[in-house]
Amino acid sequence: MADENIVDEVVDTKVVTPPADPAPVDGSASDTGVVDTSPLPETKAPDTPGDWPEDWRTKFAGGDEQKAARLQRYTSPQAIADALIAAQNKLRSGEVKPVLPKDAKPEEIAAFREAHGIPETPEKYDLGDLNVVDEEKPLVDKFLASAHQTNMTPEQVRAALSAYAEISEGARNDRASQDQQARMAAEDALRAEWGQEYRVNLNLITNLLDAAPEGLRDKLLRGRLADGTPIGSSPEALQFFAGLAREKNPAGVVTPTGVVSAQSVSDEIQKIEKVMREDRGAYNRDEAMQTRYRQLLEFRLQQQRAA
């Protein structure tokens, strides 16, 4: 007799097997001991940090293409913030100077000059150790006015004036050297031409120019010809002056005072003749005195003939 507690009648012969537990996503063994080797699903890392949307650059640019292009340099909004803070720190520390805008207003120019240490007026530029000679001061003043107009900094002004001073000194040294060479060349040429009358002719030129209005003698001798040669070192000019002096004073008489007159010539003749009477030996040994005596006598004779 069958046990009533035992089901001995099969209602459906289909066996239903319950599903196994799914394998863990990390590839470890499941409860069934089987490892799931299927690939993990792909995950995409966010392009931007935090909660910023992918089009943050476009939104920041606000339709400005140039701004959008510049934003491409930054990897994130955080990088932009860092750059902004760094720029502000440089401005506060003085590393970055303000730029003068086009058509700047007076107050903008004043702020720009203050930031760069530019003085309020040209004459207040600090030239440091630069020494400006009196003859160059008008030129330097004009330069400072131009420098101030173009907002040159004190450093730039000092650098420019230092360069100018160096160039000017070199030019002066070159000119002095050329003048010395011209003077020596003129002396050699005139000594060769005038011989023993070299010194006499120079004295005649001096006497001739001494008769000119006050100051004209120095202006003539220190002036320059068109080629830059000093007039006082030009053989041609000195020959011309000597010719004029000889026309005025044919005997070539030069008096100590520079003034040729009958009285001065007579006085000098009397002095020499006194030496001749009192110390004839001294006179005979002094060739220069003898030459001078002959010149004075010749001059007096010409003056008498002209009278």
C-alpha positions in Angstrom: 0.0 0.0 0.0 1.4 3.3 -1.1 2.6 5.9 1.4 0.1 8.7 1.2 2.8 11.1 2.1 4.7 10.3 -1.0 3.7 11.8 -4.4 3.8 8.8 -6.7 2.1 10.4 -9.6 4.1 12.7 -12.0 1.9 15.4 -13.4 4.4 16.8 -16.0 7.5 15.0 -17.3 9.3 18.3 -18.2 12.1 19.0 -15.8 12.7 22.7 -15.1 16.2 23.6 -14.0 16.5 26.9 -12.1 19.1 29.4 -13.6 22.5 29.6 -12.2 23.8 32.7 -10.4 25.4 35.1 -12.9 29.2 35.3 -12.9 30.7 38.3 -11.1 31.6 41.2 -13.4 35.3 41.1 -12.2 35.9 37.7 -13.8 36.1 35.8 -10.5 34.6 32.4 -10.2 30.9 32.2 -9.6 29.3 29.9 -7.1 29.2 27.3 -9.8 33.0 27.5 -10.2 32.8 28.7 -13.8 34.8 32.0 -14.7 33.0 34.4 -17.1 35.6 35.4 -19.7 33.4 37.7 -21.7 34.8 41.3 -22.2 33.7 44.0 -19.8 31.5 46.7 -21.1 33.4 49.9 -22.3 33.2 53.0 -20.1 34.0 56.5 -21.3 35.9 58.9 -19.0 34.4 62.3 -18.8 36.2 64.9 -21.1 36.0 67.6 -18.5 36.6 67.6 -14.8 33.9 68.0 -12.3 30.4 69.0 -13.4 31.5 71.1 -16.5 29.7 70.2 -19.7 31.7 69.1 -22.8 30.9 72.4 -24.6 32.3 74.6 -21.8 34.7 76.4 -24.2 31.9 77.2 -26.6 29.8 78.6 -23.8 32.7 80.6 -22.4 33.4 82.1 -25.9 29.9 83.3 -26.3 30.1 83.1 -30.1 33.5 84.9 -30.3 35.7 82.8 -32.6 39.0 84.4 -31.5 38.1 83.8 -27.9 37.1 80.2 -28.6 40.5 79.6 -30.3 42.4 81.0 -27.3 40.4 78.8 -25.0 41.7 75.8 -26.8 45.0 76.4 -25.1 43.5 75.5 -21.7 42.7 71.9 -20.7 40.1 72.8 -18.2 38.3 75.7 -16.5 40.6 75.2 -13.6 43.6 75.9 -15.9 42.0 79.2 -16.9 41.5 80.2 -13.3 45.1 79.4 -12.5 46.3 81.5 -15.4 44.1 84.4 -14.4 45.4 84.4 -10.8 49.0 84.2 -12.0 48.5 87.2 -14.3 46.9 89.2 -11.5 49.9 88.4 -9.2 52.3 89.6 -11.9 50.4 92.9 -12.2 50.4 93.4 -8.5 54.1 92.6 -8.2 55.0 95.1 -10.9 56.4 92.4 -13.3 53.9 93.4 -16.0 53.6 97.1 -16.9 50.4 98.6 -18.3 50.3 99.2 -22.0 49.4 102.7 -23.4 46.3 102.3 -25.5 45.9 104.1 -28.9 44.5 107.6 -28.6 45.1 107.4 -24.8 43.5 110.0 -22.6 45.6 112.3 -20.4 44.8 110.4 -17.3 45.9 107.1 -19.0 49.1 108.7 -20.2 49.8 109.9 -16.6 49.1 106.4 -15.2 51.4 104.9 -17.8 54.2 107.3 -17.1 53.9 106.7 -13.4 54.0 103.0 -13.8 57.2 103.2 -15.9 59.0 105.8 -13.8 58.7 108.5 -16.6 58.9 112.0 -15.1 56.2 114.6 -15.5 58.4 116.9 -17.5 61.5 116.3 -19.8 63.9 118.3 -17.6 63.2 115.9 -14.6 64.7 112.8 -16.3 67.3 111.2 -14.0 70.5 111.1 -16.1 72.5 109.4 -13.4 76.3 109.8 -13.8 76.0 111.3 -17.3 77.8 114.6 -17.7 76.4 117.0 -20.3 78.9 119.7 -21.4 77.5 123.2 -21.9 78.0 123.2 -25.7 75.9 120.0 -26.0 73.1 121.0 -23.5 70.8 122.5 -26.1 71.0 119.4 -28.2 70.4 117.1 -25.2 67.4 119.3 -24.1 65.8 118.8 -27.5 66.4 115.0 -27.3 64.8 114.9 -23.8 61.8 116.7 -25.0 61.4 114.2 -27.9 62.0 111.3 -25.5 59.3 112.5 -23.1 56.9 113.0 -26.0 57.4 109.3 -27.0 57.3 108.1 -23.4 60.8 106.8 -23.2 61.7 105.4 -19.8 64.7 106.8 -17.8 66.6 103.6 -18.5 66.1 104.1 -22.3 67.0 107.8 -22.1 70.3 107.0 -20.2 71.2 104.3 -22.6 70.6 106.5 -25.7 72.6 109.4 -24.2 75.4 107.1 -23.1 75.7 105.8 -26.7 75.6 109.4 -28.0 78.3 110.5 -25.6 80.5 107.6 -26.6 80.0 108.4 -30.3 80.6 112.1 -29.8 83.8 111.5 -27.8 85.1 109.2 -30.6 84.3 111.8 -33.2 86.1 114.5 -31.2 89.2 112.3 -30.8 89.2 111.6 -34.5 88.8 115.2 -35.4 91.7 116.2 -33.0 93.9 113.6 -34.5 93.1 114.8 -38.0 93.7 118.4 -37.0 97.1 117.5 -35.6 98.1 115.7 -38.8 96.9 118.7 -40.9 98.9 121.1 -38.7 102.1 119.0 -39.0 101.6 118.6 -42.8 101.1 122.4 -43.2 104.2 123.2 -41.2 106.4 120.8 -43.2 105.0 122.2 -46.5 105.5 125.9 -45.5 109.0 125.3 -44.0 110.0 123.7 -47.2 108.7 126.7 -49.2 109.5 129.6 -47.0 112.8 128.3 -45.6 114.3 130.8 -43.1 111.4 133.2 -43.5 109.0 130.6 -42.1 108.8 132.3 -38.6 108.8 135.8 -40.1 105.9 135.1 -42.3 103.9 133.6 -39.5 104.5 136.7 -37.4 103.5 138.9 -40.3 100.2 136.9 -40.6 99.7 137.4 -36.9 100.3 141.1 -37.2 98.0 141.4 -40.2 95.1 139.6 -38.4 95.7 141.5 -35.2 94.6 144.6 -37.1 91.2 143.0 -37.7 88.2 143.7 -35.5 88.4 142.2 -32.0 87.9 138.4 -32.0 88.0 138.0 -35.8 91.6 136.7 -35.8 90.7 133.7 -33.6 87.5 133.0 -35.5 89.5 133.0 -38.8 92.3 130.8 -37.6 90.1 128.4 -35.7 87.5 128.2 -38.5 87.4 125.5 -41.1 87.4 125.2 -44.8 84.7 123.4 -46.7 86.8 120.1 -46.5 87.1 120.4 -42.7 90.7 121.6 -42.7 91.3 124.2 -40.0 92.1 127.6 -41.7 95.2 128.0 -39.5 96.5 124.7 -40.7 95.9 125.2 -44.4 99.0 126.0 -46.4 97.0 127.7 -49.1 95.2 130.0 -46.6 98.4 130.8 -44.8 100.2 131.6 -48.0 97.3 133.9 -48.9 97.5 135.7 -45.6 101.3 136.0 -45.9 100.9 137.6 -49.3 98.5 140.2 -48.0 100.9 140.9 -45.1 103.8 141.3 -47.5 101.8 143.7 -49.6 101.1 145.8 -46.6 104.6 145.4 -45.2 107.0 144.7 -48.1 110.1 144.5 -45.9 108.5 142.0 -43.7 109.0 144.0 -40.6 107.4 142.7 -37.4 107.4 144.9 -34.4 107.0 143.5 -30.8 103.6 145.2 -30.5 102.4 144.0 -33.8 101.9 147.5 -35.0 104.2 148.6 -37.9 104.8 152.3 -37.9 107.7 154.6 -38.7 108.2 155.4 -35.0 108.2 151.8 -33.9 110.7 150.9 -36.6 112.9 153.9 -35.7 112.9 152.9 -32.0 113.9 149.3 -32.8 116.7 150.5 -35.1 118.1 152.7 -32.4 118.2 149.8 -29.9 120.1 147.6 -32.3 122.5 150.4 -33.2 123.1 151.0 -29.5 124.2 147.3 -29.2 126.5 147.9 -32.3 128.2 150.8 -30.6 128.5 149.4 -27.1 129.1 145.7 -27.9 130.1 145.2 -31.5 131.2 141.7 -30.8 127.8 140.6 -29.6 126.2 142.2 -32.6 128.6 140.4 -35.0 127.9 137.0 -33.4 124.1 137.5 -33.5 123.0 136.7 -37.1 119.3 137.1 -36.2 119.9 140.7 -35.0 121.8 141.5 -38.1 119.0 140.1 -40.3 116.5 142.1 -38.3 118.5 145.3 -38.6 118.6 144.9 -42.4 114.8 144.3 -42.5 114.2 147.5 -40.5 116.5 149.6 -42.6 114.8 148.3 -45.8 111.4 149.0 -44.4 112.3 152.5 -43.4 113.7 153.2 -46.9 110.5 151.9 -48.6 108.5 154.1 -46.3 110.6 157.1 -47.2 110.2 156.4 -50.9 106.5 155.9 -50.6 106.2 159.3 -48.8 
